[in-house]
Amino acid sequence: MTSPSQIIEKKRDGHELKRDEIRDFIQGVTSGEVADYQASAFLMAVYFKGMTITETIALTEAMVESGERYDLSGVSGPKVDKHSTGGVGDKVSLILAPLAAACGLKVPMMSGRGLGHSGGTLDKLESITGFDVRLDRARFEHVLKTVGCAMIGQSASIVPADRKLYALRDVTGTVECIPLITASILSKKIAEGAQGLVLDVKVGSGAFMKSKDQARKLAKSCIAVSKKMGLKTRAVLTDMSQPLGCAVGNSLEVIESIEILRNSKASDSKGGAETCSSDLKELTIQLCAHMIELGGLTKNSVEARKLAHARLADGSAWKIFKQLVESQGGSADQIESPQSKLPKTTRTVTWKAKKRGYIARIETAEIGRILVELGGGRKRAEDAVDPRVGLVFHRKLGARVVSGDAIVTVHLPDKAPAGGTPEVLWGALEARFQAAIEISSSRKPVPRLIFEVIG
């Protein structure tokens, strides 16, 4: 057996690791025989020297083998999941899982919490009182069978190596590494029992992948590894140059998702004929269509989109969402009356345009960081999240504004964090927001919602 230090040195010097070396190292990470400082050194070596596809496959396999692998053969129907690489205001999963189930798929969705400036599906779901994301295997399979979808977090028995490495990546500056991202995503999807995966790779100022070239490399890496491991995967490169939908903040995003599921009128953008939620609804439909195609439920993409539109319009997806919430212990009363009963703060303030023109740029990652400062995200892993705070956008890219027009309504926490008076702290955040918004004298083209489909 090669020692951990020899493996680190070999990768540090740019050599290709053997399958057995990777497996032994990951087994050591899982058992604790490999110290955190050694695992951190390994991650940094991979970050700088990269991995071949063969190495990435071996890493993914070793991470799957580090824990339990669900066998969902007893659940009838095609089992297809979706994964997003993370963004701001990305609440697609809340709508997509019940919608895909309404179309005939089984959706075993294992999600994560917020990371850095990006939000997490589990944090959003837990803003619904009682919603349990920690289902054991038997209950997970029961919900999947009876409802058609289940939304859970990573358990201690599923890919434990990823739990350790993910935490170390977050604090060692090695998050944005394509082989490590690939292995982290795919190991969990394979272990959860998915047969197909639609990967939503975000591109832009609010994404970890800032350029299309980076996003394309990640997509191709995931597809190459998936193919070798028998997981049908399709990658969709989508825009994250502005928040997705209207709301940024956990409970507010649940409210917006329910409005779309119930076909309610979403917040008006006031900057055009469409609402701020139109991009969220369209992306959800498109991703659902790709899932339907992967699951073999329609002959082509046109039929798949028609099916997704129909199941959203006729209330089928909303019905399944209610069943999902009830099956996982959530409050049915809250989701029936979300505006009045889901948690929201009583203190709001409006941040307005400072001049006339068109919104030309939104530094979206900064919007995510402002949410964290409000208490809606974590600076440290142990931090509690306030589900009530957030921002609701009234105008986004391309919208025409005059001085004094509302851009966002900010839902403030009851108390300002330590370090100054509320007026000073909220004023500082507004200044950061204004710096993150560019208003131009001419209207610039708004980026396409979907750039490319790979695989």
DRENDO-1510 file (C-alpha; in Angstrom, 1 decimal, always signed):
<recs>
REC; n; res; u; v; w
REC; 1; MET; +0.0; +0.0; +0.0 .
REC; 2; THR; +1.3; +3.4; -1.0 .
REC; 3; SER; +1.5; +5.8; +1.9 .
REC; 4; PRO; -0.6; +9.0; +1.9 .
REC; 5; SER; +2.5; +11.2; +1.7 .
REC; 6; GLN; +3.8; +9.3; -1.3 .
REC; 7; ILE; +0.4; +9.8; -3.1 .
REC; 8; ILE; +0.4; +13.5; -2.3 .
REC; 9; GLU; +4.0; +13.9; -3.6 .
REC; 10; LYS; +3.2; +12.0; -6.8 .
REC; 11; LYS; +0.2; +14.2; -7.6 .
REC; 12; ARG; +2.1; +17.3; -6.5 .
REC; 13; ASP; +4.7; +16.5; -9.1 .
REC; 14; GLY; +2.1; +16.1; -11.8 .
REC; 15; HIS; +2.1; +12.3; -12.2 .
REC; 16; GLU; -1.0; +10.2; -12.9 .
REC; 17; LEU; -2.3; +8.2; -9.9 .
REC; 18; LYS; -3.2; +4.6; -10.2 .
REC; 19; ARG; -6.7; +3.4; -9.4 .
REC; 20; ASP; -5.6; +1.5; -6.3 .
REC; 21; GLU; -3.7; +4.5; -5.0 .
REC; 22; ILE; -6.8; +6.7; -5.2 .
REC; 23; ARG; -9.0; +4.0; -3.7 .
REC; 24; ASP; -6.5; +3.5; -0.8 .
REC; 25; PHE; -6.3; +7.3; -0.1 .
REC; 26; ILE; -10.1; +7.7; -0.1 .
REC; 27; GLN; -10.5; +4.7; +2.2 .
REC; 28; GLY; -8.0; +6.4; +4.5 .
REC; 29; VAL; -10.0; +9.6; +4.4 .
REC; 30; THR; -13.2; +7.8; +5.3 .
REC; 31; SER; -11.6; +5.8; +8.2 .
REC; 32; GLY; -9.6; +8.7; +9.6 .
REC; 33; GLU; -6.3; +7.1; +8.9 .
REC; 34; VAL; -5.5; +10.0; +6.5 .
REC; 35; ALA; -5.3; +13.2; +8.6 .
REC; 36; ASP; -7.2; +16.3; +7.6 .
REC; 37; TYR; -3.9; +18.1; +6.8 .
REC; 38; GLN; -3.0; +15.3; +4.4 .
REC; 39; ALA; -6.4; +15.3; +2.7 .
REC; 40; SER; -6.1; +19.1; +2.4 .
REC; 41; ALA; -2.6; +18.7; +0.8 .
REC; 42; PHE; -4.1; +16.1; -1.6 .
REC; 43; LEU; -6.9; +18.5; -2.6 .
REC; 44; MET; -4.5; +21.3; -3.2 .
REC; 45; ALA; -2.3; +19.1; -5.4 .
REC; 46; VAL; -5.3; +18.0; -7.4 .
REC; 47; TYR; -6.4; +21.7; -7.7 .
REC; 48; PHE; -3.1; +22.7; -9.2 .
REC; 49; LYS; -2.1; +19.6; -11.2 .
REC; 50; GLY; -5.6; +18.3; -12.2 .
REC; 51; MET; -6.6; +14.8; -13.0 .
REC; 52; THR; -7.1; +12.8; -16.1 .
REC; 53; ILE; -10.5; +11.4; -16.9 .
REC; 54; THR; -9.3; +7.9; -15.8 .
REC; 55; GLU; -8.2; +9.4; -12.4 .
REC; 56; THR; -11.5; +11.2; -12.1 .
REC; 57; ILE; -13.4; +8.0; -12.7 .
REC; 58; ALA; -11.3; +6.2; -10.1 .
REC; 59; LEU; -11.9; +9.0; -7.6 .
REC; 60; THR; -15.7; +8.9; -8.2 .
REC; 61; GLU; -15.8; +5.1; -7.8 .
REC; 62; ALA; -13.8; +5.3; -4.6 .
REC; 63; MET; -16.1; +7.9; -3.2 .
REC; 64; VAL; -19.2; +5.9; -4.1 .
REC; 65; GLU; -17.6; +2.8; -2.4 .
REC; 66; SER; -16.9; +4.8; +0.8 .
REC; 67; GLY; -20.5; +4.3; +1.9 .
REC; 68; GLU; -23.9; +2.9; +1.3 .
REC; 69; ARG; -25.3; +2.6; -2.2 .
REC; 70; TYR; -29.1; +2.7; -2.5 .
REC; 71; ASP; -30.8; +0.0; -4.6 .
REC; 72; LEU; -34.0; +1.5; -6.0 .
REC; 73; SER; -34.9; -1.4; -8.2 .
REC; 74; GLY; -38.1; -1.9; -6.1 .
REC; 75; VAL; -39.3; +1.6; -7.2 .
REC; 76; SER; -41.0; +1.4; -10.5 .
REC; 77; GLY; -40.4; +4.0; -13.2 .
REC; 78; PRO; -37.4; +5.8; -14.6 .
REC; 79; LYS; -35.4; +7.4; -11.8 .
REC; 80; VAL; -33.9; +10.8; -13.0 .
REC; 81; ASP; -32.4; +13.6; -10.9 .
REC; 82; LYS; -31.2; +17.1; -11.5 .
REC; 83; HIS; -28.2; +18.9; -10.0 .
REC; 84; SER; -27.3; +22.6; -10.2 .
REC; 85; THR; -23.8; +23.8; -9.7 .
REC; 86; GLY; -25.2; +26.7; -7.5 .
REC; 87; GLY; -26.3; +30.2; -7.9 .
REC; 88; VAL; -28.3; +33.1; -6.4 .
REC; 89; GLY; -32.1; +32.7; -6.2 .
REC; 90; ASP; -31.9; +29.2; -7.7 .
REC; 91; LYS; -35.0; +27.6; -6.3 .
REC; 92; VAL; -35.6; +25.4; -9.4 .
REC; 93; SER; -35.5; +22.1; -7.5 .
REC; 94; LEU; -38.6; +23.1; -5.4 .
REC; 95; ILE; -40.7; +23.3; -8.6 .
REC; 96; LEU; -38.9; +20.8; -10.7 .
REC; 97; ALA; -39.0; +17.7; -8.5 .
REC; 98; PRO; -42.8; +17.7; -8.2 .
REC; 99; LEU; -43.2; +18.7; -11.8 .
REC; 100; ALA; -41.0; +15.9; -13.1 .
REC; 101; ALA; -42.9; +13.4; -10.8 .
REC; 102; ALA; -46.2; +14.7; -12.2 .
REC; 103; CYS; -44.9; +13.9; -15.7 .
REC; 104; GLY; -44.2; +10.2; -14.7 .
REC; 105; LEU; -40.6; +10.2; -13.4 .
REC; 106; LYS; -39.3; +9.1; -10.0 .
REC; 107; VAL; -37.0; +11.8; -8.7 .
REC; 108; PRO; -34.6; +10.8; -5.9 .
REC; 109; MET; -33.2; +14.2; -5.2 .
REC; 110; MET; -30.3; +14.5; -2.7 .
REC; 111; SER; -29.6; +18.2; -2.2 .
REC; 112; GLY; -27.2; +20.4; -0.3 .
REC; 113; ARG; -27.0; +23.5; +1.9 .
REC; 114; GLY; -25.8; +27.0; +0.9 .
REC; 115; LEU; -22.1; +27.2; +0.1 .
REC; 116; GLY; -20.5; +30.7; +0.1 .
REC; 117; HIS; -22.7; +33.1; -1.8 .
REC; 118; SER; -24.9; +30.4; -3.3 .
REC; 119; GLY; -28.1; +29.2; -1.7 .
REC; 120; GLY; -29.0; +25.6; -0.7 .
REC; 121; THR; -32.2; +23.6; -1.4 .
REC; 122; LEU; -32.2; +22.1; +2.1 .
REC; 123; ASP; -32.2; +25.5; +3.7 .
REC; 124; LYS; -35.1; +26.6; +1.6 .
REC; 125; LEU; -37.1; +23.4; +2.4 .
REC; 126; GLU; -36.5; +23.8; +6.1 .
REC; 127; SER; -38.1; +27.2; +6.1 .
REC; 128; ILE; -41.3; +25.1; +6.0 .
REC; 129; THR; -42.0; +24.2; +9.6 .
REC; 130; GLY; -41.4; +20.5; +10.3 .
REC; 131; PHE; -40.0; +19.6; +6.8 .
REC; 132; ASP; -37.6; +16.7; +7.4 .
REC; 133; VAL; -34.7; +16.3; +5.0 .
REC; 134; ARG; -33.0; +13.6; +7.2 .
REC; 135; LEU; -35.0; +10.6; +6.0 .
REC; 136; ASP; -33.6; +7.1; +6.6 .
REC; 137; ARG; -33.4; +4.7; +3.6 .
REC; 138; ALA; -36.8; +3.0; +4.2 .
REC; 139; ARG; -38.7; +6.3; +4.6 .
REC; 140; PHE; -36.9; +7.8; +1.6 .
REC; 141; GLU; -37.9; +4.9; -0.6 .
REC; 142; HIS; -41.5; +5.0; +0.7 .
REC; 143; VAL; -41.9; +8.7; -0.1 .
REC; 144; LEU; -40.3; +8.1; -3.5 .
REC; 145; LYS; -42.8; +5.3; -4.3 .
REC; 146; THR; -45.9; +7.0; -3.0 .
REC; 147; VAL; -45.3; +10.6; -4.0 .
REC; 148; GLY; -43.0; +10.3; -7.0 .
REC; 149; CYS; -40.2; +12.4; -5.6 .
REC; 150; ALA; -38.2; +12.7; -2.3 .
REC; 151; MET; -35.9; +15.6; -1.3 .
REC; 152; ILE; -33.3; +14.8; +1.2 .
REC; 153; GLY; -29.8; +15.7; +2.4 .
REC; 154; GLN; -26.7; +13.6; +2.3 .
REC; 155; SER; -26.8; +11.1; +5.2 .
REC; 156; ALA; -23.8; +9.9; +7.2 .
REC; 157; SER; -23.9; +6.6; +5.3 .
REC; 158; ILE; -24.0; +8.0; +1.8 .
REC; 159; VAL; -20.6; +8.9; +0.3 .
REC; 160; PRO; -19.0; +9.8; +3.7 .
REC; 161; ALA; -15.7; +10.5; +1.9 .
REC; 162; ASP; -17.4; +13.4; +0.1 .
REC; 163; ARG; -18.7; +14.8; +3.4 .
REC; 164; LYS; -15.2; +15.1; +4.7 .
REC; 165; LEU; -13.6; +16.3; +1.4 .
REC; 166; TYR; -16.4; +18.8; +0.7 .
REC; 167; ALA; -15.9; +20.4; +4.1 .
REC; 168; LEU; -12.2; +20.7; +3.6 .
REC; 169; ARG; -12.6; +22.1; +0.1 .
REC; 170; ASP; -14.8; +24.9; +1.5 .
REC; 171; VAL; -12.0; +26.1; +3.8 .
REC; 172; THR; -8.9; +25.4; +1.7 .
REC; 173; GLY; -9.8; +27.3; -1.5 .
REC; 174; THR; -10.2; +24.2; -3.6 .
REC; 175; VAL; -13.9; +24.4; -4.4 .
REC; 176; GLU; -13.5; +25.4; -8.0 .
REC; 177; CYS; -11.7; +22.3; -9.3 .
REC; 178; ILE; -13.3; +20.4; -12.1 .
REC; 179; PRO; -12.2; +16.8; -11.1 .
REC; 180; LEU; -13.2; +17.4; -7.5 .
REC; 181; ILE; -16.5; +18.9; -8.5 .
REC; 182; THR; -17.2; +16.0; -10.9 .
REC; 183; ALA; -16.5; +13.3; -8.4 .
REC; 184; SER; -18.5; +15.1; -5.7 .
REC; 185; ILE; -21.6; +15.5; -7.8 .
REC; 186; LEU; -21.6; +12.1; -9.5 .
REC; 187; SER; -20.7; +10.0; -6.5 .
REC; 188; LYS; -23.8; +11.2; -4.6 .
REC; 189; LYS; -26.1; +10.8; -7.6 .
REC; 190; ILE; -24.8; +7.3; -8.3 .
REC; 191; ALA; -25.1; +6.3; -4.6 .
REC; 192; GLU; -28.6; +7.6; -4.3 .
REC; 193; GLY; -29.8; +5.2; -7.1 .
REC; 194; ALA; -30.4; +7.6; -10.0 .
REC; 195; GLN; -30.4; +6.2; -13.5 .
REC; 196; GLY; -30.3; +9.6; -15.3 .
REC; 197; LEU; -29.1; +13.1; -14.4 .
REC; 198; VAL; -29.6; +16.5; -15.9 .
REC; 199; LEU; -26.8; +18.8; -14.8 .
REC; 200; ASP; -27.6; +22.5; -14.7 .
REC; 201; VAL; -24.2; +24.2; -15.1 .
REC; 202; LYS; -24.4; +27.9; -14.1 .
REC; 203; VAL; -22.4; +30.5; -16.0 .
REC; 204; GLY; -21.9; +34.1; -15.0 .
REC; 205; SER; -21.3; +36.6; -12.2 .
REC; 206; GLY; -23.3; +34.6; -9.7 .
REC; 207; ALA; -21.8; +31.2; -10.6 .
REC; 208; PHE; -18.7; +29.3; -9.5 .
REC; 209; MET; -18.0; +28.9; -13.2 .
REC; 210; LYS; -17.6; +32.5; -14.5 .
REC; 211; SER; -17.0; +31.6; -18.2 .
REC; 212; LYS; -18.7; +29.4; -20.7 .
REC; 213; ASP; -15.3; +27.7; -21.3 .
REC; 214; GLN; -15.0; +26.7; -17.7 .
REC; 215; ALA; -18.6; +25.5; -17.6 .
REC; 216; ARG; -18.2; +23.5; -20.8 .
REC; 217; LYS; -15.1; +21.8; -19.4 .
REC; 218; LEU; -17.0; +20.8; -16.2 .
REC; 219; ALA; -20.0; +19.6; -18.3 .
REC; 220; LYS; -17.8; +17.4; -20.5 .
REC; 221; SER; -15.9; +16.0; -17.5 .
REC; 222; CYS; -19.2; +15.0; -15.8 .
REC; 223; ILE; -20.5; +13.4; -19.0 .
REC; 224; ALA; -17.3; +11.5; -19.7 .
REC; 225; VAL; -17.3; +10.1; -16.2 .
REC; 226; SER; -21.0; +9.4; -16.1 .
REC; 227; LYS; -20.7; +7.4; -19.4 .
REC; 228; LYS; -18.1; +5.1; -17.9 .
REC; 229; MET; -20.2; +4.6; -14.8 .
REC; 230; GLY; -23.5; +3.9; -16.5 .
REC; 231; LEU; -25.3; +7.1; -15.5 .
REC; 232; LYS; -27.1; +8.8; -18.4 .
REC; 233; THR; -26.2; +12.5; -18.1 .
REC; 234; ARG; -27.1; +15.6; -20.0 .
REC; 235; ALA; -25.6; +19.0; -19.2 .
REC; 236; VAL; -27.3; +22.3; -19.7 .
REC; 237; LEU; -25.3; +25.5; -19.5 .
REC; 238; THR; -27.5; +28.3; -18.1 .
REC; 239; ASP; -27.2; +31.9; -17.3 .
REC; 240; MET; -26.4; +33.2; -13.8 .
REC; 241; SER; -25.6; +36.8; -14.6 .
REC; 242; GLN; -28.6; +37.9; -12.5 .
REC; 243; PRO; -30.6; +36.3; -9.7 .
REC; 244; LEU; -33.0; +33.6; -10.9 .
REC; 245; GLY; -36.6; +34.6; -10.4 .
REC; 246; CYS; -37.7; +37.4; -8.1 .
REC; 247; ALA; -36.7; +36.2; -4.6 .
REC; 248; VAL; -33.4; +35.7; -2.9 .
REC; 249; GLY; -33.8; +34.3; +0.6 .
REC; 250; ASN; -35.0; +30.9; +1.8 .
REC; 251; SER; -38.7; +31.5; +2.8 .
REC; 252; LEU; -39.2; +34.1; +0.1 .
REC; 253; GLU; -38.0; +31.6; -2.5 .
REC; 254; VAL; -40.4; +29.0; -1.2 .
REC; 255; ILE; -43.2; +31.5; -1.6 .
REC; 256; GLU; -42.2; +32.3; -5.1 .
REC; 257; SER; -42.0; +28.6; -6.0 .
REC; 258; ILE; -45.5; +28.0; -4.6 .
REC; 259; GLU; -46.8; +30.9; -6.7 .
REC; 260; ILE; -45.5; +29.2; -9.9 .
REC; 261; LEU; -46.7; +25.8; -8.8 .
REC; 262; ARG; -50.2; +27.3; -8.2 .
REC; 263; ASN; -50.0; +29.4; -11.4 .
REC; 264; SER; -50.4; +32.5; -9.2 .
REC; 265; LYS; -49.3; +36.0; -10.4 .
REC; 266; ALA; -45.7; +36.5; -9.4 .
REC; 267; SER; -44.1; +39.8; -8.5 .
REC; 268; ASP; -44.3; +42.3; -11.4 .
REC; 269; SER; -41.0; +43.3; -12.8 .
REC; 270; LYS; -42.4; +46.7; -13.9 .
REC; 271; GLY; -39.6; +46.8; -16.4 .
REC; 272; GLY; -41.3; +45.0; -19.2 .
REC; 273; ALA; -44.2; +42.7; -20.2 .
REC; 274; GLU; -42.7; +39.7; -18.4 .
REC; 275; THR; -42.4; +39.1; -14.7 .
REC; 276; CYS; -39.2; +38.6; -12.7 .
REC; 277; SER; -40.2; +35.0; -12.3 .
REC; 278; SER; -40.5; +34.3; -16.0 .
REC; 279; ASP; -36.9; +33.1; -16.3 .
REC; 280; LEU; -37.4; +30.7; -13.3 .
REC; 281; LYS; -40.5; +29.2; -14.8 .
REC; 282; GLU; -39.0; +28.8; -18.3 .
REC; 283; LEU; -35.8; +27.2; -17.0 .
REC; 284; THR; -37.8; +24.8; -14.9 .
REC; 285; ILE; -39.8; +23.7; -17.9 .
REC; 286; GLN; -36.7; +23.3; -20.0 .
REC; 287; LEU; -34.8; +21.2; -17.4 .
REC; 288; CYS; -37.9; +19.1; -16.8 .
REC; 289; ALA; -38.2; +18.4; -20.6 .
REC; 290; HIS; -34.6; +17.2; -20.6 .
REC; 291; MET; -35.3; +14.9; -17.6 .
REC; 292; ILE; -38.4; +13.5; -19.4 .
REC; 293; GLU; -36.3; +12.8; -22.5 .
REC; 294; LEU; -33.6; +11.0; -20.5 .
REC; 295; GLY; -36.3; +8.9; -18.8 .
REC; 296; GLY; -37.7; +7.9; -22.2 .
REC; 297; LEU; -41.2; +9.1; -21.5 .
REC; 298; THR; -41.6; +11.0; -24.8 .
REC; 299; LYS; -40.3; +10.6; -28.4 .
REC; 300; ASN; -38.7; +14.1; -28.6 .
REC; 301; SER; -38.1; +17.4; -26.9 .
REC; 302; VAL; -41.2; +19.1; -28.3 .
REC; 303; GLU; -43.4; +16.4; -26.7 .
REC; 304; ALA; -41.4; +16.6; -23.5 .
REC; 305; ARG; -41.9; +20.4; -23.2 .
REC; 306; LYS; -45.6; +20.1; -23.9 .
REC; 307; LEU; -46.0; +17.5; -21.2 .
REC; 308; ALA; -44.1; +19.6; -18.7 .
REC; 309; HIS; -46.2; +22.7; -19.5 .
REC; 310; ALA; -49.4; +20.7; -19.2 .
REC; 311; ARG; -48.6; +19.2; -15.8 .
REC; 312; LEU; -47.7; +22.6; -14.4 .
REC; 313; ALA; -50.8; +24.3; -15.9 .
REC; 314; ASP; -53.3; +21.6; -14.7 .
REC; 315; GLY; -52.2; +21.7; -11.1 .
REC; 316; SER; -50.6; +18.2; -11.0 .
REC; 317; ALA; -47.2; +19.5; -9.9 .
REC; 318; TRP; -48.8; +21.6; -7.1 .
REC; 319; LYS; -50.7; +18.5; -5.9 .
REC; 320; ILE; -47.5; +16.5; -5.7 .
REC; 321; PHE; -45.7; +19.3; -4.0 .
REC; 322; LYS; -48.3; +19.3; -1.2 .
REC; 323; GLN; -48.0; +15.5; -0.9 .
REC; 324; LEU; -44.3; +15.8; -0.7 .
REC; 325; VAL; -44.4; +18.4; +2.1 .
REC; 326; GLU; -46.9; +16.4; +4.1 .
REC; 327; SER; -45.0; +13.1; +3.6 .
REC; 328; GLN; -41.8; +14.7; +4.8 .
REC; 329; GLY; -43.5; +16.2; +7.9 .
REC; 330; GLY; -43.9; +19.8; +6.6 .
REC; 331; SER; -46.8; +22.2; +7.5 .
REC; 332; ALA; -49.6; +21.9; +5.0 .
REC; 333; ASP; -51.2; +25.0; +6.5 .
REC; 334; GLN; -48.1; +27.1; +5.7 .
REC; 335; ILE; -47.9; +26.1; +2.1 .
REC; 336; GLU; -51.6; +26.7; +1.5 .
REC; 337; SER; -51.3; +30.2; +2.8 .
REC; 338; PRO; -47.6; +31.0; +2.1 .
REC; 339; GLN; -47.8; +34.8; +2.1 .
REC; 340; SER; -49.3; +35.0; +5.5 .
REC; 341; LYS; -48.0; +31.8; +7.2 .
REC; 342; LEU; -44.5; +31.1; +6.0 .
REC; 343; PRO; -41.8; +33.0; +8.0 .
REC; 344; LYS; -41.2; +36.6; +6.9 .
REC; 345; THR; -39.8; +39.6; +8.7 .
REC; 346; THR; -41.9; +42.5; +9.5 .
REC; 347; ARG; -39.2; +45.1; +8.7 .
REC; 348; THR; -38.7; +45.9; +5.0 .
REC; 349; VAL; -36.9; +48.7; +3.2 .
REC; 350; THR; -36.8; +49.6; -0.5 .
REC; 351; TRP; -33.5; +50.1; -2.4 .
REC; 352; LYS; -34.1; +52.4; -5.4 .
REC; 353; ALA; -32.5; +53.4; -8.6 .
REC; 354; LYS; -30.2; +56.4; -8.3 .
REC; 355; LYS; -30.5; +57.6; -11.9 .
REC; 356; ARG; -32.3; +57.1; -15.2 .
REC; 357; GLY; -31.3; +54.4; -17.6 .
REC; 358; TYR; -31.3; +50.6; -18.1 .
REC; 359; ILE; -30.1; +48.0; -15.7 .
REC; 360; ALA; -27.0; +46.7; -17.6 .
REC; 361; ARG; -25.1; +44.6; -15.0 .
REC; 362; ILE; -25.8; +42.9; -11.7 .
REC; 363; GLU; -22.9; +41.5; -9.7 .
REC; 364; THR; -24.9; +38.5; -8.7 .
REC; 365; ALA; -22.4; +36.9; -6.3 .
REC; 366; GLU; -22.4; +40.2; -4.3 .
REC; 367; ILE; -26.2; +39.9; -4.0 .
REC; 368; GLY; -25.6; +36.4; -2.5 .
REC; 369; ARG; -23.1; +37.9; -0.1 .
REC; 370; ILE; -25.5; +40.6; +1.0 .
REC; 371; LEU; -28.0; +37.9; +1.8 .
REC; 372; VAL; -25.4; +36.2; +4.0 .
REC; 373; GLU; -24.8; +39.6; +5.8 .
REC; 374; LEU; -28.5; +39.8; +6.4 .
REC; 375; GLY; -28.4; +36.4; +8.1 .
REC; 376; GLY; -29.8; +34.4; +5.3 .
REC; 377; GLY; -26.7; +32.3; +4.7 .
REC; 378; ARG; -23.6; +31.1; +6.6 .
REC; 379; LYS; -20.2; +32.6; +7.2 .
REC; 380; ARG; -19.3; +29.5; +9.1 .
REC; 381; ALA; -20.6; +25.9; +8.9 .
REC; 382; GLU; -22.1; +26.1; +12.4 .
REC; 383; ASP; -24.0; +29.4; +11.7 .
REC; 384; ALA; -27.8; +29.4; +12.0 .
REC; 385; VAL; -29.7; +30.7; +9.0 .
REC; 386; ASP; -32.6; +33.1; +9.3 .
REC; 387; PRO; -35.1; +31.9; +6.7 .
REC; 388; ARG; -37.2; +35.1; +6.8 .
REC; 389; VAL; -34.7; +37.6; +5.4 .
REC; 390; GLY; -33.9; +38.3; +1.8 .
REC; 391; LEU; -34.5; +40.5; -1.2 .
REC; 392; VAL; -37.3; +40.6; -3.7 .
REC; 393; PHE; -36.4; +42.0; -7.1 .
REC; 394; HIS; -38.9; +44.2; -9.0 .
REC; 395; ARG; -36.5; +45.0; -11.9 .
REC; 396; LYS; -33.7; +43.0; -13.4 .
REC; 397; LEU; -31.3; +43.1; -16.4 .
REC; 398; GLY; -32.7; +45.2; -19.3 .
REC; 399; ALA; -35.3; +47.0; -17.3 .
REC; 400; ARG; -35.7; +50.7; -17.8 .
REC; 401; VAL; -35.6; +52.8; -14.6 .
REC; 402; VAL; -35.8; +56.4; -13.5 .
REC; 403; SER; -34.4; +57.8; -10.3 .
REC; 404; GLY; -36.5; +56.6; -7.4 .
REC; 405; ASP; -37.8; +53.5; -9.0 .
REC; 406; ALA; -37.8; +50.5; -6.7 .
REC; 407; ILE; -35.2; +47.8; -7.7 .
REC; 408; VAL; -35.6; +45.5; -4.6 .
REC; 409; THR; -37.6; +45.2; -1.4 .
REC; 410; VAL; -35.3; +44.0; +1.4 .
REC; 411; HIS; -36.6; +41.9; +4.2 .
REC; 412; LEU; -34.4; +42.9; +7.2 .
REC; 413; PRO; -33.8; +40.8; +10.3 .
REC; 414; ASP; -35.4; +41.9; +13.6 .
REC; 415; LYS; -32.0; +43.0; +15.0 .
REC; 416; ALA; -28.9; +44.2; +13.3 .
REC; 417; PRO; -25.7; +42.1; +13.8 .
REC; 418; ALA; -23.2; +43.4; +16.4 .
REC; 419; GLY; -20.8; +46.0; +15.2 .
REC; 420; GLY; -22.8; +49.2; +14.7 .
REC; 421; THR; -26.3; +50.8; +14.6 .
REC; 422; PRO; -28.9; +49.4; +12.3 .
REC; 423; GLU; -28.9; +52.5; +10.2 .
REC; 424; VAL; -25.2; +52.4; +9.6 .
REC; 425; LEU; -25.1; +48.6; +8.9 .
REC; 426; TRP; -28.1; +48.7; +6.5 .
REC; 427; GLY; -26.8; +51.8; +4.9 .
REC; 428; ALA; -23.5; +50.0; +4.2 .
REC; 429; LEU; -25.3; +47.1; +2.7 .
REC; 430; GLU; -27.3; +49.4; +0.5 .
REC; 431; ALA; -24.1; +51.0; -0.7 .
REC; 432; ARG; -22.7; +47.6; -1.6 .
REC; 433; PHE; -26.0; +46.8; -3.5 .
REC; 434; GLN; -25.8; +50.1; -5.4 .
REC; 435; ALA; -22.2; +49.3; -6.4 .
REC; 436; ALA; -23.3; +45.8; -7.6 .
REC; 437; ILE; -25.9; +47.4; -10.0 .
REC; 438; GLU; -24.9; +49.2; -13.2 .
REC; 439; ILE; -27.4; +51.5; -14.8 .
REC; 440; SER; -26.5; +52.4; -18.4 .
REC; 441; SER; -27.8; +55.1; -20.7 .
REC; 442; SER; -28.5; +52.4; -23.4 .
REC; 443; ARG; -30.1; +49.0; -23.1 .
REC; 444; LYS; -27.7; +46.1; -23.4 .
REC; 445; PRO; -28.7; +42.7; -24.6 .
REC; 446; VAL; -29.9; +40.4; -21.9 .
REC; 447; PRO; -27.9; +37.0; -21.9 .
REC; 448; ARG; -29.8; +34.0; -23.2 .
REC; 449; LEU; -31.2; +31.8; -20.4 .
REC; 450; ILE; -29.8; +28.6; -21.9 .
REC; 451; PHE; -26.4; +28.8; -23.7 .
REC; 452; GLU; -25.8; +25.2; -24.7 .
REC; 453; VAL; -26.8; +21.6; -24.2 .
REC; 454; ILE; -24.1; +18.9; -24.0 .
REC; 455; GLY; -24.6; +15.2; -24.2 .
</recs>
